[in-house]
Amino acid sequence: MEKKDKLKYFASYIEDQLGIIYREDTLYLLETRLTDIVKNLQLKSLDQLYTFALTNGVTGHFKQLLLDTATNNETLFFRDPATFKGIQEKVIPDLIEKNPGARYLNIWSAACSFGQEPYSLAILNEEMKAKNASIPRMLISASDISSKALNYAKNATYSQLEVQRGLKTFLMIKYFKKNAENYWELKPEIKLSVDFFEQNLLKLESLKGTFDIVLCRNVLIYQAVEQRRKIIANIAKHIRPNGYFIMGGAESLLNLSDEFTQVNHGNAAFYQKKKTA
């Protein structure tokens, strides 16, 4: 069997489990990522990994390694500043107006990666409350399919490069403390304000609760169109009427859902769930 066919075997498994698609012209990315698994399992080659998969099945530690490797954990603090500006200036004020007296806003950061997105929201909430104590407290939930990413996020300790990416210096100094190893640790009160849990976006049947805001950014672009529609429809079930769905800057709900109305603020687009009749 040719190498390409072996890569397609793993690509097919990943698509089945996560919906993430590796096309023929992106199989080289998968090959690079599989090389790390080969080393982790103390094997010598992709051929051995393929034989290992056929002999033992994709289960346990091997399965988690494959799912961790397949996901893209590239992120940064306050990614797409226009989005966070819109959340502060448009989304939250609108939710407050439509829910006067609300003390809390339920937020879900789906596919949270290493935690920069939910922690950015927590920091934003602190900054907003410092200016106006009546601003509702964000109750932030954050999920990912990757246990590796979740463990990293829960630890909330970042390198100099990671905190510099997207995080203003005054916020870094205010909310992080440098440890003896020259890493930056998020202050406990911010760290503990986010509830992390493992969640596959293809399997939302067990998800509990509803949210005022759901962020699912730069994730669905890796899914086939029909899979995107399915995921969005299932997420919509967990968004309250007048709540907001937030995608990546290059993403859109066009031809994917009619359950939302697009709301623009500056250079950012937000999707507000329509009220049912």
Rosetta blueprint (number, residue, H / E / L):
1 M L
2 E L
3 K H
4 K H
5 D H
6 K H
7 L H
8 K H
9 Y H
10 F H
11 A H
12 S H
13 Y H
14 I H
15 E H
16 D H
17 Q H
18 L H
19 G L
20 I E
21 I L
22 Y L
23 R L
24 E H
25 D H
26 T H
27 L H
28 Y H
29 L H
30 L H
31 E H
32 T H
33 R H
34 L H
35 T H
36 D H
37 I H
38 V H
39 K H
40 N H
41 L L
42 Q L
43 L L
44 K L
45 S L
46 L H
47 D H
48 Q H
49 L H
50 Y H
51 T H
52 F H
53 A H
54 L H
55 T H
56 N H
57 G L
58 V L
59 T L
60 G H
61 H H
62 F H
63 K H
64 Q H
65 L H
66 L H
67 L H
68 D H
69 T H
70 A H
71 T L
72 N L
73 N L
74 E L
75 T L
76 L L
77 F L
78 F L
79 R L
80 D L
81 P H
82 A H
83 T H
84 F H
85 K H
86 G H
87 I H
88 Q H
89 E H
90 K H
91 V H
92 I H
93 P H
94 D H
95 L H
96 I H
97 E H
98 K H
99 N L
100 P L
101 G L
102 A L
103 R L
104 Y E
105 L E
106 N E
107 I E
108 W E
109 S E
110 A L
111 A L
112 C L
113 S L
114 F L
115 G L
116 Q H
117 E H
118 P H
119 Y H
120 S H
121 L H
122 A H
123 I H
124 L H
125 N H
126 E H
127 E H
128 M H
129 K H
130 A H
131 K H
132 N L
133 A L
134 S L
135 I L
136 P L
137 R E
138 M E
139 L E
140 I E
141 S E
142 A E
143 S E
144 D E
145 I L
146 S L
147 S H
148 K H
149 A H
150 L H
151 N H
152 Y H
153 A H
154 K H
155 N H
156 A L
157 T E
158 Y E
159 S L
160 Q H
161 L H
162 E H
163 V H
164 Q H
165 R L
166 G L
167 L L
168 K L
169 T H
170 F H
171 L H
172 M H
173 I H
174 K H
175 Y H
176 F E
177 K E
178 K E
179 N L
180 A L
181 E L
182 N L
183 Y L
184 W E
185 E E
186 L E
187 K L
188 P H
189 E H
190 I H
191 K H
192 L L
193 S L
194 V E
195 D E
196 F E
197 F E
198 E E
199 Q L
200 N L
201 L L
202 L L
203 K L
204 L L
205 E L
206 S L
207 L L
208 K L
209 G L
210 T L
211 F E
212 D E
213 I E
214 V E
215 L E
216 C L
217 R L
218 N L
219 V L
220 L H
221 I H
222 Y H
223 Q E
224 A L
225 V H
226 E H
227 Q H
228 R H
229 R H
230 K H
231 I H
232 I H
233 A H
234 N H
235 I H
236 A H
237 K L
238 H L
239 I E
240 R E
241 P E
242 N E
243 G E
244 Y E
245 F E
246 I E
247 M L
248 G L
249 G L
250 A L
251 E L
252 S L
253 L L
254 L L
255 N L
256 L L
257 S L
258 D L
259 E L
260 F E
261 T E
262 Q E
263 V E
264 N E
265 H E
266 G L
267 N L
268 A E
269 A E
270 F E
271 Y E
272 Q E
273 K E
274 K L
275 K L
276 T L
277 A L
